[in-house]
């Protein structure tokens, strides 16, 4: 009883102390600052209460005209604010809009509403996200993203920005010249794969100004994350060294081979006496720049690095030992993808020292459930893990989701696994399919299993601020079809638009490994688009609706393009040249219509991406380098060898206005004219790479 009274007094003191703050002190409240960024003056409409609690929770309540939001962390309070905005105020903050005009008087909370979760960790980002989506972000964009993270309950996040500076300092201390450092550090659009030990130098060399900008940006990112209670996960040291380190430094290294034709950095063998020395230098430089972290992310031997001749048990222990010297409390965060983490590398590490991101849980979970394809027997053993949604590959444009599998897979894991500790967002690219990310991040706060139909009805109303039967009908069609990819369908992201594909009469996808399938009826998407268009007059000026309308209509046009291509192929093989000509002209015209549709929204325009890259440059030469990075990533992804033999061409394709008009349309037009000119003849395949490479340098 005494303990309970003491705890209550402490809780009361912490709560009351917030009311005693003067306006200047109150401004230091990070949630109130967040509210002000949403809508100036919004913080005066809420009463924020930070209180202690045995589990993570948030509560919604009412005190006079003010909405009360209380929780045990700033992030949980922000989650409560977002829950209130969605389900009481009809305000949905998303990537397409992080500001909103709140009502002068907020709707009341009639009864106290409380949500708890035992899922300790809510994680954000894939390594790839930092290149496919964030390569050229400035602080203004990052500030919005960190707000989004807090509002959606994220309390730990990968923080890779500015790692270039760490490596510059490390290699300089090891005796590398400036030019040698720049041959190792990758360009802005390819940083993620350098940090995953897949390549070095491609896209560079980066100028001195880039290092300065990235250091300043990362310091702001880490500071804001910590203010809100989001734990930054910094990149740790896993044995990566430049491929010439054996000759340059006399190190005992392993050549891991190539990745999609790129030379991988070398792996420093754990037996080398300098492993711990170099790791210590790395952590010293990292700490000087960005502070000590309780979590470090490392992904050795990502996507098939050759491990023959490597003592994997010793390698895992060496990586762990170096990290623990930097911070004895630190946890190694590793992506569970393909064969990684290699069992021999982690089986003898201590429980609690490793956190595994089960990267693609909604499709191919590896956590140990034999009901799913490609499961990993025994899961990750004693090590804790997070249920993650990958969803998007290459930041490709397209509607996609696995609603039933996401929901049921999570609750299955929660019921069956003793080592599940939370959820994670691990997409290769963000700013797409907001419905799926919203669904994922609500899972920890909903104690009971639910259906997508029940959840979606409330989501649609929250998304647009009002209920509408036509819109509900449209979303029901989408949820039962394109957003419900079935179990056992191993597909990497959206069913890709053939408009974006290298031309072929048999084209079904743009990228090499998409495994695109028509698991839904294209007619259901077209019908949903028609319903959204019918409802559109009732939503003029509604930002969320207009974004979704554009995206859904884009998808409907892409479905028409898929049908048309099949008809074009039929006419060609039937020898009907006139029909062939009429159909391919209609296909090309549909591409122009698609370009015009997408030009209405900045989220679907090429110039948004390229201008963001140019803006980071301080000289014409820098602007040209960053723009080339931006254009190359979304097209060839590299040189001819990487694009063709490595299979990377169009991996990060985008169905964007400007890209359709200037590359995809001319590519298809060239192909159709070629077939038309040689109709009925055996024609050698066209080489599209020269056209694509010229495009990367033409602007």
C-alpha positions in Angstrom: 0.0 0.0 0.0 2.9 2.4 0.9 4.5 1.8 -2.6 1.1 2.5 -4.3 0.7 5.8 -2.3 4.3 6.8 -3.1 3.8 6.0 -6.8 0.6 8.0 -6.9 2.2 11.0 -5.3 5.0 10.9 -7.8 2.6 10.6 -10.6 0.5 13.5 -9.2 3.6 15.7 -8.8 4.8 15.0 -12.4 1.4 15.8 -13.8 0.8 18.9 -11.7 4.3 20.2 -12.4 3.4 20.7 -16.0 0.6 23.1 -15.1 3.1 25.2 -13.1 5.2 25.9 -16.1 5.3 29.5 -17.3 4.8 30.2 -21.0 8.5 30.2 -21.7 9.0 26.9 -20.1 5.9 25.5 -21.7 7.4 26.3 -25.1 10.0 23.6 -24.3 7.3 20.9 -24.4 8.1 19.1 -27.6 4.5 18.0 -28.2 3.2 21.5 -27.9 5.9 22.6 -30.4 4.7 19.8 -32.7 1.1 21.0 -32.4 2.2 24.5 -33.4 3.9 23.2 -36.5 0.6 21.5 -37.4 -1.5 24.6 -36.9 -0.4 27.9 -35.3 -2.2 28.2 -32.0 -3.2 24.6 -31.8 -1.2 23.9 -28.6 -3.7 26.2 -26.7 -6.5 23.8 -27.5 -4.8 20.8 -25.8 -3.8 20.0 -22.3 -0.7 17.7 -22.4 0.1 15.5 -19.4 3.3 13.5 -19.1 2.7 10.9 -16.4 4.4 7.7 -15.3 3.0 4.3 -16.1 4.0 0.7 -15.9 3.4 0.2 -19.7 3.3 2.4 -22.7 0.0 4.2 -23.0 -1.9 7.2 -24.1 -5.2 8.6 -22.9 -7.7 11.0 -24.3 -9.9 13.0 -22.0 -11.6 16.4 -21.6 -11.1 19.3 -19.3 -13.5 22.1 -20.0 -12.9 23.2 -23.6 -9.5 21.6 -23.8 -8.8 18.1 -25.0 -6.5 16.3 -22.6 -3.9 14.0 -24.0 -1.8 12.1 -21.4 0.9 9.4 -21.8 4.1 8.1 -20.3 6.4 9.4 -23.0 6.3 12.3 -25.4 6.0 10.0 -28.4 3.0 8.2 -26.8 1.4 11.6 -26.1 2.0 12.6 -29.8 0.4 9.2 -30.8 -2.6 10.2 -28.7 -2.8 13.6 -30.4 -2.8 11.9 -33.8 -5.5 9.4 -32.6 -7.6 12.3 -31.5 -7.1 14.2 -34.7 -8.1 11.3 -36.8 -11.0 9.8 -34.9 -12.5 12.9 -33.3 -11.5 15.9 -35.4 -11.5 14.3 -38.8 -8.0 15.5 -39.5 -5.6 13.1 -41.1 -1.9 14.2 -41.3 0.0 12.3 -43.9 3.1 12.6 -46.2 0.9 14.5 -48.6 0.0 17.1 -46.0 1.5 17.6 -42.5 -0.4 20.8 -41.7 -4.1 21.3 -41.2 -6.5 24.0 -40.0 -8.0 22.7 -36.7 -11.6 23.7 -35.7 -11.8 26.8 -33.5 -13.4 24.6 -30.9 -12.3 21.0 -30.9 -14.8 18.2 -30.7 -15.2 16.9 -27.1 -14.0 13.6 -25.9 -17.2 12.3 -24.2 -15.5 9.5 -22.3 -11.9 8.8 -21.3 -10.3 6.6 -23.9 -7.1 4.7 -23.0 -4.8 2.6 -25.2 -1.9 0.5 -23.9 0.7 -1.6 -25.5 3.3 -4.1 -24.4 5.1 -3.8 -27.7 8.1 -1.8 -26.5 9.6 -0.9 -29.8 8.1 0.9 -32.8 10.8 1.2 -35.4 11.2 3.2 -38.6 13.2 2.9 -41.9 15.0 0.5 -44.1 18.6 1.4 -45.1 17.3 1.8 -48.6 14.8 4.5 -47.5 17.6 6.9 -47.0 18.5 6.8 -50.7 15.2 6.0 -52.5 13.2 8.7 -50.6 15.5 10.8 -48.5 18.7 11.2 -50.6 18.2 15.0 -51.0 16.0 16.0 -48.1 16.8 19.2 -46.2 15.9 20.1 -42.6 12.5 21.4 -43.6 11.5 18.0 -45.0 13.2 16.1 -42.2 11.4 18.1 -39.6 8.0 17.1 -41.1 9.1 13.5 -41.2 10.2 13.4 -37.5 6.8 14.9 -36.6 5.1 12.2 -38.6 7.1 9.6 -36.8 6.2 10.9 -33.4 2.5 11.1 -34.3 2.6 7.5 -35.4 4.2 6.1 -32.3 7.7 5.6 -33.6 10.1 5.5 -30.7 13.3 4.2 -32.4 14.6 5.1 -35.8 17.5 4.5 -38.1 19.6 7.6 -38.4 22.1 7.2 -41.3 22.4 10.8 -42.5 26.0 12.2 -42.2 27.8 8.8 -42.1 29.9 10.0 -44.9 31.6 12.4 -42.5 32.4 9.6 -40.1 34.1 7.6 -42.8 36.0 10.6 -44.1 37.4 11.1 -40.7 38.2 7.4 -40.1 39.9 6.9 -43.4 41.9 10.1 -43.0 43.2 8.9 -39.6 44.1 5.6 -41.3 46.3 7.4 -43.9 43.9 7.7 -46.9 44.2 10.8 -49.0 41.2 13.0 -49.8 40.9 11.6 -53.3 41.1 8.0 -52.0 38.3 8.8 -49.4 36.1 10.1 -52.2 36.6 7.0 -54.2 35.2 5.0 -51.3 32.2 7.2 -50.3 29.2 6.8 -52.6 27.0 9.6 -54.1 23.8 10.8 -52.4 21.4 8.6 -54.3 23.5 5.4 -53.6 24.6 5.9 -50.0 22.4 3.1 -48.6 24.1 0.4 -50.6 27.5 1.6 -49.7 26.5 1.4 -46.0 25.2 -2.1 -46.5 28.6 -3.1 -47.9 27.2 -3.6 -51.5 29.3 -1.1 -53.4 31.8 1.8 -53.0 32.2 5.1 -54.7 29.4 4.9 -57.2 27.7 8.3 -57.7 30.6 10.3 -56.3 32.9 11.9 -55.7 30.9 14.1 -53.4 32.2 17.7 -52.8 33.4 19.1 -49.5 30.2 21.0 -49.1 28.2 17.8 -49.0 30.1 16.6 -45.9 29.4 19.9 -44.2 25.7 19.9 -45.1 25.2 16.3 -44.0 27.0 16.8 -40.7 24.8 19.8 -39.9 21.7 18.0 -41.0 22.3 14.8 -38.9 23.0 16.9 -35.8 19.6 18.5 -36.2 17.9 15.2 -36.9 19.4 13.4 -33.8 18.7 16.4 -31.6 15.0 16.6 -32.6 14.6 12.8 -32.3 15.9 12.9 -28.8 13.7 15.8 -27.8 10.7 13.8 -28.7 11.9 10.6 -27.2 12.8 8.8 -30.4 16.0 6.8 -30.0 18.3 7.3 -32.9 19.9 4.1 -34.3 23.3 5.1 -35.6 25.3 3.1 -38.1 27.8 0.9 -36.3 31.0 -0.8 -37.4 30.7 -4.3 -38.9 34.1 -4.8 -40.5 33.8 -2.8 -43.7 37.0 -1.4 -45.2 37.9 -0.2 -48.7 38.5 -3.0 -51.2 42.2 -2.0 -51.3 42.7 -2.1 -47.5 44.9 -5.2 -47.8 47.4 -3.4 -50.0 47.0 0.0 -48.4 47.0 -1.0 -44.8 48.3 -4.5 -44.7 45.1 -5.9 -43.3 43.8 -9.4 -43.4 40.6 -9.0 -45.4 38.0 -11.1 -47.1 36.8 -10.2 -50.6 33.0 -10.7 -50.4 32.6 -10.6 -54.2 30.3 -8.4 -56.1 26.7 -7.1 -55.8 24.8 -6.7 -59.0 28.2 -6.3 -60.7 29.5 -3.7 -58.2 32.7 -4.4 -56.3 31.9 -4.7 -52.6 34.0 -3.2 -49.9 36.3 -5.7 -48.2 35.5 -7.4 -44.9 38.1 -7.1 -42.2 38.7 -10.6 -40.7 37.9 -10.8 -37.0 41.2 -12.5 -36.3 43.1 -9.4 -37.6 44.7 -7.7 -34.6 43.6 -4.3 -36.0 39.9 -5.1 -36.1 39.2 -3.7 -32.7 41.6 -0.7 -33.3 39.8 0.3 -36.5 36.4 -0.2 -34.9 37.4 1.9 -32.0 38.5 4.7 -34.3 35.1 4.5 -36.1 33.1 4.7 -32.9 35.3 7.6 -31.6 34.6 9.6 -34.8 30.9 8.7 -34.7 30.6 9.7 -31.1 32.4 13.0 -31.6 30.0 13.9 -34.3 26.6 12.6 -33.2 26.9 11.3 -29.6 26.6 7.8 -28.1 23.7 5.7 -29.1 21.9 2.8 -27.3 21.4 1.2 -30.7 23.7 0.6 -33.6 22.6 -0.8 -37.0 25.0 -3.2 -38.9 24.3 -5.5 -41.8 27.4 -7.5 -42.7 27.2 -9.8 -45.8 24.0 -8.1 -47.0 22.4 -9.9 -50.0 24.8 -12.6 -50.6 28.3 -11.5 -49.7 30.7 -14.4 -49.9 31.5 -15.7 -46.4 33.7 -18.6 -47.4 36.8 -18.5 -45.2 35.2 -16.2 -42.6 34.8 -17.4 -39.0 31.2 -16.2 -38.6 31.0 -16.9 -34.9 34.2 -14.8 -34.3 32.9 -12.1 -36.7 29.7 -11.7 -34.8 31.5 -11.6 -31.5 34.1 -9.1 -32.8 31.3 -6.8 -34.1 29.5 -7.0 -30.8 32.6 -6.5 -28.7 33.5 -3.3 -30.6 30.0 -2.0 -30.1 30.0 -2.7 -26.4 33.2 -0.8 -25.9 31.5 2.2 -27.4 28.5 1.7 -25.1 28.1 -1.3 -22.8 24.3 -0.9 -22.9 24.1 -0.8 -26.7 22.0 -3.2 -28.8 22.9 -4.4 -32.3 20.0 -3.8 -34.7 20.2 -6.0 -37.8 17.9 -6.5 -40.8 16.4 -10.0 -41.2 16.5 -10.3 -45.0 17.2 -13.3 -47.2 19.8 -15.4 -45.2 20.7 -12.6 -42.9 21.4 -12.5 -40.0 23.5 -15.6 -40.6 22.8 -18.1 -37.8 26.4 -18.8 -37.1 27.1 -15.1 -36.6 24.4 -14.6 -33.9 23.8 -17.9 -32.2 26.5 -17.3 -29.5 25.6 -13.7 -28.8 23.9 -12.9 -25.6 20.1 -12.6 -25.3 19.1 -8.9 -25.2 22.2 -7.7 -27.2 20.6 -8.2 -30.6 17.3 -6.9 -32.1 16.3 -8.4 -35.5 14.0 -6.6 -37.9 12.0 -9.3 -39.6 12.0 -7.2 -42.7 9.2 -8.6 -44.8 6.9 -10.0 -42.1 3.7 -9.4 -44.1 4.7 -11.6 -46.9 7.7 -13.9 -46.1 8.1 -13.8 -42.3 11.3 -15.5 -41.0 10.4 -15.5 -37.4 9.6 -19.2 -37.3 5.9 -19.7 -38.3 5.8 -22.7 -40.7 2.5 -21.6 -42.0 4.3 -19.1 -44.2 6.6 -19.7 -47.2 10.4 -19.3 -46.7 10.0 -19.3 -42.9 13.2 -19.7 -40.8 13.0 -22.8 -38.6 13.4 -21.7 -35.1 13.1 -18.0 -36.1 15.9 -16.0 -34.5 16.3 -18.2 -31.5 16.7 -16.4 -28.2 17.0 -13.0 -29.9 14.3 -10.4 -29.8 12.7 -9.3 -33.1 10.2 -6.8 -34.6 7.3 -7.6 -36.9 8.0 -5.4 -39.9 6.2 -4.3 -43.1 8.4 -3.8 -46.2 5.5 -3.2 -48.7 7.4 -0.9 -51.1 10.5 -1.7 -53.2 12.5 1.0 -55.0 10.0 3.7 -54.0 8.0 2.5 -57.0 4.7 4.2 -57.6 1.6 2.0 -57.3 -1.2 0.9 -55.0 -0.3 -2.2 -53.1 -0.9 -3.9 -49.7 -1.5 -7.1 -47.8 -4.2 -6.0 -45.4 -5.4 -9.4 -44.2 -1.8 -10.8 -44.0 -0.5 -7.8 -42.1 -3.3 -7.9 -39.5 -3.4 -11.6 -39.0 0.3 -12.1 -39.2 0.9 -9.6 -36.5 -1.6 -11.1 -34.1 -0.3 -14.6 -34.9 3.2 -13.5 -34.0 1.9 -11.8 -30.9 0.2 -15.0 -29.8 2.9 -17.5 -30.8 6.3 -15.8 -30.3 7.9 -15.2 -26.9 10.5 -12.9 -28.4 8.4 -10.4 -30.3 9.0 -6.9 -29.0 7.2 -4.6 -31.4 6.6 -3.5 -35.0 8.6 -1.7 -37.7 8.2 0.2 -40.9 10.9 -1.1 -43.3 9.9 0.1 -46.8 12.5 0.8 -49.4 10.6 4.0 -50.2 8.0 6.0 -48.4 5.5 8.7 -49.4 3.1 6.2 -50.9 0.2 4.0 -49.9 -0.5 5.9 -46.6 -3.4 3.6 -45.7 -0.9 0.7 -45.2 1.5 2.6 -43.0 -1.5 3.9 -40.9 -2.7 0.4 -40.5 0.7 -1.0 -39.4 1.3 1.7 -36.8 -2.1 1.2 -35.2 -1.6 -2.5 -34.6 0.4 -2.2 -31.3 -2.4 0.0 -29.9 -5.2 -2.4 -30.7 -5.3 -5.2 -28.2 -7.8 -7.4 -30.1 -7.6 -8.8 -33.6 -9.9 -7.0 -36.0 -10.9 -7.0 -39.6 -9.8 -4.7 -42.4 -13.4 -3.9 -43.2 -14.1 -2.6 -39.7 -10.9 -0.6 -39.5 -11.2 0.8 -43.0 -14.6 2.3 -42.5 -13.1 4.5 -39.7 -9.9 5.2 -41.7 -11.8 6.5 -44.7 -13.9 8.9 -42.6 -10.7 10.1 -40.8 -8.8 10.4 -44.0 -11.3 12.8 -45.6 -12.9 14.3 -42.6 -16.4 13.0 -43.5 -18.3 9.9 -44.4 -19.3 9.4 -48.0 -21.0 6.2 -49.3 -19.4 6.4 -52.7 -15.9 6.8 -51.2 -16.5 4.0 -48.8 -17.6 1.8 -51.7 -14.5 2.7 -53.6 -12.2 1.8 -50.7 -14.0 -1.5 -50.1 -13.2 -2.5 -53.7 -9.6 -1.5 -53.2 -9.3 -3.3 -49.8 -10.7 -6.5 -51.1 -8.6 -6.4 -54.2 -5.3 -4.5 -54.9 -4.7 -3.8 -51.1 -5.2 -7.5 -50.2 -2.4 -9.4 -52.0 -3.0 -13.0 -50.9 -0.9 -15.3 -48.8 1.7 -17.2 -50.8 2.0 -14.6 -53.5 5.7 -13.7 -53.4 5.6 -10.2 -55.0 8.0 -7.4 -54.3 5.7 -4.4 -54.0 3.1 -3.1 -56.4 2.1 -4.8 -59.6 4.2 -2.6 -61.8 2.9 -0.4 -64.6 4.0 -1.5 -68.1 4.3 2.2 -69.0 7.5 2.2 -67.0 8.9 -1.0 -68.4 11.5 -1.5 -71.1 9.3 -2.1 -74.2 8.3 -5.6 -75.1 5.1 -7.2 -76.3 5.3 -9.5 -73.3 6.2 -6.9 -70.7 4.5 -7.5 -67.3 6.8 -5.4 -65.0 9.5 -2.8 -65.1 12.1 -4.1 -62.7 13.9 -7.4 -62.6 12.7 -9.0 -59.4 9.1 -7.6 -59.0 7.3 -10.9 -59.7 4.3 -8.8 -60.6 1.0 -10.7 -60.6 -2.6 -9.8 -61.3 -3.9 -11.0 -57.9 -6.8 -8.6 -58.2 -9.3 -7.8 -60.9 -8.1 -4.7 -62.8 -11.8 -3.8 -63.2 -12.2 -3.3 -59.5 -9.5 -0.5 -59.6 -11.2 1.1 -62.6 -14.6 0.9 -60.8 -13.0 2.4 -57.6 -11.6 5.3 -59.7 -15.0 5.9 -61.3 -16.6 6.1 -57.8 -13.9 8.5 -56.6 -14.5 10.7 -59.6 -18.2 10.7 -59.0 -17.7 11.8 -55.4 -15.0 14.4 -56.3 -17.4 17.4 -56.5 -18.1 16.9 -52.8 -14.4 17.1 -51.9 -13.1 20.1 -53.8 -10.1 21.5 -51.9 -9.7 18.4 -49.7 -6.0 17.7 -50.0 -6.1 14.1 -48.9 -9.0 13.3 -51.3 -7.3 15.0 -54.2 -4.1 13.1 -53.6 -5.9 9.8 -53.4 -8.1 10.6 -56.4 -5.0 11.2 -58.5 -3.2 8.0 -57.3 -6.3 5.8 -57.8 -7.0 7.2 -61.3 -3.3 6.7 -62.1 -3.6 3.1 -61.1 -6.7 2.7 -63.2 -4.9 4.1 -66.3 -2.0 1.7 -65.6 -4.5 -1.2 -65.6 -5.9 -0.1 -69.0 -2.3 0.1 -70.3 -1.8 -3.5 -69.2 -4.9 -4.6 -71.1 -4.0 -2.6 -74.2 -0.5 -4.1 -74.4 -2.0 -7.6 -74.5 -4.3 -6.5 -77.3 -1.4 -4.9 -79.2 0.6 -8.2 -78.9 -2.5 -10.1 -80.2 -2.8 -7.8 -83.2 0.9 -8.1 -84.0 1.0 -11.9 -83.8 -2.2 -12.1 -85.8 -0.6 -10.1 -88.6 -3.2 -7.3 -88.3 -0.9 -4.3 -88.9 -3.7 -1.6 -89.1 -5.2 -2.8 -85.9 -1.7 -3.0 -84.3 -1.1 0.6 -85.4 -4.4 1.8 -84.0 -3.9 0.1 -80.7 -0.3 1.2 -80.1 -1.3 4.8 -80.9 -4.0 4.5 -78.3 -1.5 3.1 -75.8 0.9 6.0 -76.4 -2.0 8.5 -76.1 -2.9 6.9 -72.8 0.6 7.5 -71.6 0.3 11.2 -72.4 -3.0 11.3 -70.5 -1.3 9.7 -67.6 1.5 12.3 -67.7 -1.1 15.1 -67.7 -3.0 13.6 -64.8 0.1 13.2 -62.7 1.3 16.8 -63.4 -1.5 18.0 -61.1 0.2 16.9 -57.9 3.8 17.6 -56.9 4.1 14.2 -55.3 3.9 12.6 -58.8 6.2 14.9 -60.7 9.8 14.3 -61.8 10.8 17.9 -61.3 10.0 17.6 -57.6 12.7 15.0 -57.2 15.3 16.5 -59.5 14.8 20.1 -58.1 15.2 18.8 -54.6 18.5 17.3 -55.7 19.7 20.5 -57.4 18.8 22.6 -54.4 21.4 20.8 -52.3 24.2 21.9 -54.6 26.1 25.1 -53.9 27.7 25.4 -57.4 26.5 24.6 -60.9 28.8 21.5 -60.9 27.4 20.3 -57.6 23.8 20.8 -58.8 24.6 18.8 -62.0 26.2 16.0 -60.0 23.2 15.7 -57.6 20.7 15.9 -60.5 22.6 13.1 -62.3 22.4 11.0 -59.2 18.7 11.6 -58.9 18.0 10.8 -62.6 20.3 7.8 -62.7 18.9 6.1 -59.6 15.3 6.1 -61.0 16.4 4.8 -64.5 19.6 2.9 -65.2 20.7 2.7 -61.6 24.3 2.5 -62.8 26.5 1.8 -65.8 25.6 -0.6 -68.5 27.0 -3.6 -66.6 25.0 -2.8 -63.5 21.8 -1.9 -65.4 21.8 -4.9 -67.8 23.9 -7.8 -66.3 23.3 -6.7 -62.8 19.5 -6.4 -63.4 19.2 -2.9 -61.8 17.7 -1.0 -64.7 14.3 0.5 -63.8 14.4 -1.0 -60.3 13.6 2.4 -58.9 11.3 3.4 -61.7 8.5 6.0 -61.0 5.2 6.6 -62.7 5.8 10.3 -62.7 4.8 13.2 -64.9 7.9 14.4 -66.8 9.5 10.9 -66.6 6.6 9.5 -68.6 6.8 12.3 -71.2 10.5 12.5 -71.6 11.7 8.9 -71.3 9.0 6.2 -71.1 6.9 7.6 -73.9 9.9 8.0 -76.4 11.1 4.5 -75.4 7.7 2.9 -76.2 7.2 5.0 -79.3 10.7 4.0 -80.7 9.8 0.4 -80.0 6.4 0.5 -81.7 7.7 2.3 -84.7 10.5 -0.2 -85.0 8.0 -3.1 -85.0 5.7 -1.3 -87.4 8.5 -0.7 -89.9 9.6 -4.3 -89.7 6.1 -5.7 -89.4 6.0 -9.5 -89.9 9.8 -9.8 -89.9 12.2 -11.3 -87.3 13.7 -8.3 -85.6 16.7 -8.3 -83.3 16.0 -6.9 -79.9 16.5 -3.2 -79.4 19.2 -1.8 -77.0 17.6 0.7 -74.8 20.5 1.6 -72.6 22.0 4.3 -74.8 18.7 6.2 -74.8 18.4 5.8 -71.0 21.9 6.9 -70.3 21.6 9.9 -72.5 18.4 10.8 -70.6 20.3 10.8 -67.3 22.6 13.5 -68.6 20.3 15.5 -70.8 18.7 18.0 -68.4 
